Amino acid sequence: MTAKEIRELSPEEIGTKLRETRSQLLQLRLRKQTGQVEKTHELRTLRKTVARMETISRQKPKAPAAA
């Protein structure tokens, strides 16, 4: 997922995608430990995607809380 695509998402959607991506990363790490991963470059790609999402979520202004 590119930074441009992430910026188009709402903060809630970014949070959801972030949880999903972290879950994928965890599963991939576990499979790597058991030697079941052929495409090891996916680990790096997912780590970078998580970092992009965290960075953009911190840059986006939060929605004002309902009073």
PyMOL commands that set and color helices and strands:
alter all, ss='L'
color gray80, all
select helices_A, chain A and resi 3-7+11-33+41-59
alter helices_A, ss='H'
color red, helices_A
deselect
rebuild
show_as cartoon
